[in-house]
Amino acid sequence: MQIATGGELNSLIVQGPIGEPVTAIWLTLKKHHIGTENKNDLAAVLELASACGLAYIAPDRLAALDAHTFGVGQLIEHCYQKGFRNIVLAVGGSASTDGGTGILTALGALLLDKDGKPVSPGGRGLHAIHSVDLSALERYHELQIQVATDVTNHLLGENGAANIFGPQKGASAADVKELDAGLLNFANVLERTTGKQARHLNGAGAAGGVPFGLALALNAEIIPGFDWISSLINLEEDVKQSDIVLSAEGCLDSQSVSGKASGQLARMCIQYGKRFRIIAGQIEDGVDWTAHGVEQVIAAAPPGRYASLQDISDATVKICSKV
């Protein structure tokens, strides 16, 4: 995206999903339409996974109940102090299911139990939230946040944040129930506090419920990520001018080609009669990719092993060998 937009990469050390320091990367965009009414023509584009992504935690150390988004809040505060008033937060790949509470806490919000004490971070503390004090967030009244996601799940229930995405973050069946109940409690308290509702918004359940928390506490707008980036980099025109289109996906499954970016790109390629191929870290078995407009898929690494940069390079050569 840096190459496509001419933006500038920046970094900041923040708390990772289980409290360890990580280096989060963010992008400064200059003189691009960013979809807001703010006259400031600078935007900071943040990637949630860069601060609290699942990739930071080893598979045998997944912490579905304790992982949090505090580092994302630190990143937002840093950008705000740098003078940015337009922020696009790309969500996905999170290790946590905390409803965005980590972000709000980092920005100064108080989430208190019935005794007036701060609740524990992560999804584990959601059920204990009795009151929320958002007064410290009033200083962000000029901040315009857009949360970009291609996930349309609502916050709660069988298609909500905990049930759909919790297991891939290490949540057991019991953990999923606890997380969903905790999100329900948080939703009740936060909606009562703000006088607004957001639990049924499309995308509210992305990244463990982060869009829900930000929509209510910071008036963030939830936007379709693919549409935003497609417009930003003029993707449709590039597809029109191409002979073949290549894309990459961490885990390619039926969800990828239904509502996520790969599926939307596939539909764009079908519209303009372009051949479309995908390189993926992992590939779900039993899916007829050609029925979704994908000519070929290739795994960058064998099952059970993370793909290295060399793996990805080799896969790219292989998938392009029969153009």
C-alpha positions as CSV (number, residue, x, y, z in Angstrom):
1,M,0.0,0.0,0.0
2,Q,2.9,2.3,0.6
3,I,4.1,1.9,-2.9
4,A,0.6,2.3,-4.4
5,T,-0.1,5.5,-2.5
6,G,3.3,7.1,-2.1
7,G,2.7,7.2,1.6
8,E,5.3,7.3,4.4
9,L,5.8,4.4,6.8
10,N,6.2,5.0,10.5
11,S,6.7,2.8,13.5
12,L,6.0,2.9,17.3
13,I,6.7,0.5,20.1
14,V,3.4,-0.4,21.8
15,Q,1.9,-3.0,24.1
16,G,1.3,-6.2,22.2
17,P,-1.8,-8.4,22.6
18,I,-0.6,-9.9,25.8
19,G,1.4,-7.0,27.1
20,E,4.8,-7.6,25.5
21,P,6.3,-4.7,23.5
22,V,5.9,-4.9,19.7
23,T,6.7,-2.5,16.9
24,A,3.5,-1.3,15.2
25,I,3.7,0.0,11.7
26,W,1.5,2.8,10.4
27,L,1.2,4.8,7.2
28,T,0.9,8.5,6.5
29,L,-1.1,9.5,3.5
30,K,-0.7,12.8,1.8
31,K,-3.1,14.6,-0.6
32,H,-5.4,11.7,-1.1
33,H,-9.2,11.7,-0.8
34,I,-9.8,10.0,2.6
35,G,-13.6,10.2,2.7
36,T,-14.0,12.7,5.5
37,E,-15.1,16.2,5.8
38,N,-12.1,17.3,7.8
39,K,-10.1,19.9,5.9
40,N,-6.8,18.4,7.1
41,D,-5.5,16.5,4.1
42,L,-3.3,14.1,6.1
43,A,-4.5,10.7,7.2
44,A,-2.9,8.1,9.4
45,V,-3.7,4.6,8.3
46,L,-3.3,2.1,11.1
47,E,-3.4,-1.7,10.9
48,L,-4.9,-3.2,14.1
49,A,-3.0,-6.5,13.6
50,S,0.3,-4.6,13.5
51,A,-0.3,-3.7,17.2
52,C,-2.3,-6.6,18.6
53,G,-2.3,-9.3,15.9
54,L,-2.7,-13.0,16.3
55,A,0.6,-13.5,14.7
56,Y,2.4,-12.1,17.7
57,I,1.3,-15.1,19.8
58,A,2.7,-18.6,19.4
59,P,0.0,-21.2,18.6
60,D,0.5,-22.9,21.9
61,R,0.2,-19.6,23.9
62,L,-3.0,-18.2,22.5
63,A,-4.8,-16.1,25.1
64,A,-8.4,-15.8,23.9
65,L,-9.7,-14.4,27.2
66,D,-6.7,-12.1,28.1
67,A,-5.5,-10.7,24.8
68,H,-6.4,-7.0,24.4
69,T,-6.2,-4.0,22.1
70,F,-4.4,-1.5,24.4
71,G,-1.6,-1.1,21.9
72,V,-3.9,0.1,19.2
73,G,-5.1,2.9,21.6
74,Q,-1.5,3.9,22.2
75,L,-1.0,4.1,18.4
76,I,-4.2,6.3,18.0
77,E,-3.0,8.6,20.8
78,H,0.5,8.9,19.2
79,C,-1.0,9.9,15.9
80,Y,-3.4,12.3,17.6
81,Q,-0.4,13.9,19.4
82,K,1.4,14.2,16.0
83,G,-1.5,16.3,14.8
84,F,-3.5,13.8,12.8
85,R,-7.3,14.2,13.0
86,N,-8.2,11.7,10.3
87,I,-7.4,8.1,11.1
88,V,-8.4,5.0,9.1
89,L,-8.1,1.8,11.2
90,A,-7.9,-1.4,9.2
91,V,-9.1,-4.2,11.4
92,G,-8.6,-8.0,11.1
93,G,-6.2,-10.6,12.3
94,S,-6.7,-9.6,15.9
95,A,-5.8,-11.9,18.8
96,S,-8.4,-10.4,21.1
97,T,-12.2,-10.3,21.7
98,D,-12.4,-7.2,24.0
99,G,-14.9,-5.1,22.2
100,G,-12.3,-2.3,21.8
101,T,-12.1,-1.9,25.6
102,G,-8.3,-1.9,25.4
103,I,-8.2,0.9,22.9
104,L,-10.7,3.0,25.0
105,T,-8.7,2.4,28.2
106,A,-5.5,3.5,26.5
107,L,-7.2,6.7,25.5
108,G,-8.4,7.4,29.0
109,A,-11.8,5.8,29.4
110,L,-12.6,4.1,32.7
111,L,-14.3,0.7,32.7
112,L,-15.3,0.0,36.3
113,D,-16.8,-3.0,38.2
114,K,-19.5,-2.7,40.8
115,D,-17.0,-1.6,43.4
116,G,-15.7,1.2,41.2
117,K,-12.4,-0.6,40.4
118,P,-10.9,-1.0,36.9
119,V,-11.8,-4.4,35.3
120,S,-9.1,-6.7,34.0
121,P,-8.0,-6.2,30.4
122,G,-9.2,-8.4,27.5
123,G,-12.4,-10.4,27.1
124,R,-12.1,-11.8,30.6
125,G,-13.1,-8.5,32.2
126,L,-16.1,-7.7,30.0
127,H,-18.6,-9.5,32.2
128,A,-17.5,-7.4,35.2
129,I,-18.1,-4.0,33.6
130,H,-20.7,-2.1,35.6
131,S,-20.1,1.5,34.5
132,V,-18.1,3.3,31.8
133,D,-16.7,6.8,32.2
134,L,-15.9,8.4,28.8
135,S,-15.3,11.9,29.9
136,A,-11.6,11.7,29.1
137,L,-12.5,11.0,25.5
138,E,-14.1,14.4,25.0
139,R,-10.7,15.8,24.0
140,Y,-10.9,13.7,20.8
141,H,-14.0,15.6,19.5
142,E,-12.0,16.7,16.4
143,L,-10.9,13.1,15.7
144,Q,-12.5,11.4,12.7
145,I,-12.0,7.6,12.7
146,Q,-13.0,5.3,10.0
147,V,-12.9,1.6,10.8
148,A,-12.3,-0.4,7.6
149,T,-13.5,-4.0,7.5
150,D,-14.8,-6.5,5.0
151,V,-16.4,-8.6,7.8
152,T,-20.1,-7.9,8.1
153,N,-20.7,-9.8,11.4
154,H,-22.8,-8.2,14.1
155,L,-21.4,-8.0,17.6
156,L,-23.4,-10.8,19.3
157,G,-24.9,-14.2,18.9
158,E,-24.2,-17.2,16.7
159,N,-22.7,-15.0,13.9
160,G,-21.1,-12.6,16.3
161,A,-17.5,-11.8,17.2
162,A,-17.0,-14.6,19.8
163,N,-18.8,-17.4,18.1
164,I,-17.3,-16.9,14.6
165,F,-13.8,-15.7,15.3
166,G,-13.2,-16.7,18.9
167,P,-12.1,-20.3,18.1
168,Q,-9.3,-19.2,15.8
169,K,-8.0,-17.1,18.6
170,G,-7.7,-20.1,20.9
171,A,-11.2,-19.9,22.6
172,S,-12.7,-23.1,23.8
173,A,-16.5,-23.7,23.6
174,A,-16.7,-22.5,27.2
175,D,-14.5,-19.5,26.4
176,V,-16.8,-18.6,23.5
177,K,-19.8,-18.5,25.8
178,E,-18.0,-16.4,28.3
179,L,-16.8,-13.9,25.6
180,D,-20.3,-13.6,24.0
181,A,-21.9,-13.0,27.4
182,G,-19.2,-10.5,28.3
183,L,-19.7,-8.6,25.0
184,L,-23.4,-8.6,25.7
185,N,-22.8,-7.0,29.1
186,F,-20.4,-4.5,27.7
187,A,-22.9,-3.6,24.9
188,N,-25.7,-3.1,27.5
189,V,-23.5,-0.8,29.6
190,L,-21.9,1.2,26.8
191,E,-25.2,1.7,24.9
192,R,-26.9,2.8,28.0
193,T,-24.0,5.2,28.7
194,T,-24.0,6.8,25.3
195,G,-27.7,6.6,24.5
196,K,-26.8,5.0,21.1
197,Q,-26.9,1.5,19.7
198,A,-24.3,-0.2,17.5
199,R,-24.5,-3.9,18.3
200,H,-26.5,-4.6,15.1
201,L,-24.3,-2.6,12.8
202,N,-22.7,-4.6,9.9
203,G,-19.1,-5.1,10.9
204,A,-19.5,-4.3,14.6
205,G,-18.2,-7.8,15.4
206,A,-15.0,-7.5,13.4
207,A,-11.7,-7.9,15.2
208,G,-13.3,-9.0,18.5
209,G,-15.9,-6.2,18.5
210,V,-13.5,-3.2,18.0
211,P,-15.8,-1.4,15.6
212,F,-18.6,-1.6,18.1
213,G,-16.7,0.1,20.9
214,L,-15.2,2.8,18.7
215,A,-18.5,3.6,17.0
216,L,-20.2,4.3,20.3
217,A,-17.3,5.9,22.3
218,L,-15.6,7.9,19.5
219,N,-18.3,8.2,16.8
220,A,-16.2,6.1,14.4
221,E,-17.7,5.2,11.1
222,I,-17.5,1.6,9.9
223,I,-16.7,1.4,6.2
224,P,-16.1,-1.4,3.7
225,G,-12.4,-1.9,3.6
226,F,-12.2,-3.2,0.0
227,D,-14.2,-0.3,-1.4
228,W,-12.0,2.2,0.5
229,I,-8.7,0.9,-0.6
230,S,-9.9,0.1,-4.1
231,S,-10.9,3.8,-4.5
232,L,-7.7,5.0,-2.9
233,I,-5.4,3.1,-5.3
234,N,-7.6,3.2,-8.3
235,L,-7.8,-0.6,-8.3
236,E,-10.6,-1.0,-10.8
237,E,-8.7,0.8,-13.5
238,D,-5.6,-1.3,-12.8
239,V,-7.7,-4.5,-13.2
240,K,-9.1,-3.2,-16.5
241,Q,-5.6,-2.7,-17.8
242,S,-4.2,-6.0,-16.6
243,D,-3.7,-9.3,-18.3
244,I,-3.8,-11.4,-15.1
245,V,-4.5,-10.4,-11.5
246,L,-2.6,-11.9,-8.5
247,S,-3.7,-11.6,-4.9
248,A,-2.5,-13.0,-1.5
249,E,-4.5,-14.3,1.5
250,G,-3.3,-15.5,4.9
251,C,-5.9,-18.2,5.2
252,L,-8.0,-18.8,2.0
253,D,-11.4,-20.3,2.9
254,S,-15.0,-20.0,1.8
255,Q,-15.4,-16.8,3.8
256,S,-12.5,-15.2,1.8
257,V,-14.4,-15.6,-1.5
258,S,-17.8,-14.7,-0.1
259,G,-17.5,-11.3,1.6
260,K,-13.8,-10.5,2.0
261,A,-11.4,-8.7,-0.3
262,S,-10.5,-11.8,-2.4
263,G,-14.1,-12.5,-3.2
264,Q,-14.7,-8.9,-4.2
265,L,-11.6,-8.8,-6.3
266,A,-12.7,-12.0,-8.0
267,R,-16.0,-10.4,-8.9
268,M,-14.2,-7.4,-10.3
269,C,-12.1,-9.8,-12.4
270,I,-15.2,-11.6,-13.7
271,Q,-16.8,-8.3,-14.6
272,Y,-13.8,-7.3,-16.8
273,G,-13.0,-10.8,-18.0
274,K,-9.6,-11.0,-16.2
275,R,-7.8,-14.1,-15.0
276,F,-7.5,-14.2,-11.2
277,R,-5.1,-16.3,-9.1
278,I,-4.4,-16.3,-5.4
279,I,-1.4,-17.2,-3.3
280,A,-2.3,-18.2,0.3
281,G,-0.6,-19.2,3.5
282,Q,-3.3,-21.9,4.1
283,I,-6.0,-23.2,1.9
284,E,-9.3,-24.7,2.9
285,D,-10.0,-28.1,1.4
286,G,-13.2,-28.9,-0.6
287,V,-13.9,-25.5,-2.1
288,D,-14.5,-25.1,-5.8
289,W,-12.5,-22.0,-6.4
290,T,-13.3,-21.8,-10.1
291,A,-16.9,-21.4,-9.2
292,H,-15.9,-18.2,-7.4
293,G,-14.0,-16.8,-10.3
294,V,-10.5,-17.9,-9.1
295,E,-8.5,-19.6,-11.9
296,Q,-5.8,-21.1,-9.6
297,V,-4.8,-21.1,-5.9
298,I,-1.5,-22.1,-4.5
299,A,-0.3,-22.6,-0.9
300,A,2.9,-20.8,-0.1
301,A,3.9,-23.4,2.6
302,P,3.0,-26.9,3.6
303,P,0.2,-27.4,6.1
304,G,1.2,-26.7,9.7
305,R,4.1,-24.3,8.8
306,Y,4.1,-20.5,8.5
307,A,5.1,-19.2,5.1
308,S,8.5,-17.4,4.9
309,L,9.3,-14.6,2.6
310,Q,11.2,-17.1,0.5
311,D,8.2,-19.4,0.4
312,I,6.0,-16.5,-0.9
313,S,8.6,-15.6,-3.5
314,D,8.8,-19.2,-4.7
315,A,5.0,-19.4,-4.8
316,T,4.8,-16.2,-6.8
317,V,7.2,-17.6,-9.4
318,K,5.3,-20.8,-9.6
319,I,1.8,-19.3,-10.0
320,C,3.1,-16.9,-12.7
321,S,4.9,-19.7,-14.6
322,K,1.8,-20.5,-16.7
323,V,0.5,-17.1,-17.6
